[in-house]
Amino acid sequence: MIPQPNPSNPIVNESGIMSNQFRIFTYLLSMLDIFTGTGSPEGVVEGQPKQMYMDDAGTAGAILYIKRDADIAGDRSKGWILV
């Protein structure tokens, strides 16, 4: 769940720079996008748990992956599972 910004707080400061709360909100929204690439993301693409990756080659039905583990032995590019 993505926490919504407080509507009573401005999303930019007086200099026109994004507020920290709004920056976090937009970052979390961007994490919902599906990554695309060719081949398996395992060991190649870093991600956060619950992110999705689509293999545009789709070899042998291997098309959609979900990041299950934050990392494996400290490697954030591992932990993808084929769904």
Summary of the structure (lengths in Angstrom):
residues: 83
radius of gyration: 16.5
end to end distance: 21.5
largest distance: 53.6
contacts: 189
relative contact order: 0.16
helix: 17%
strand: 22%
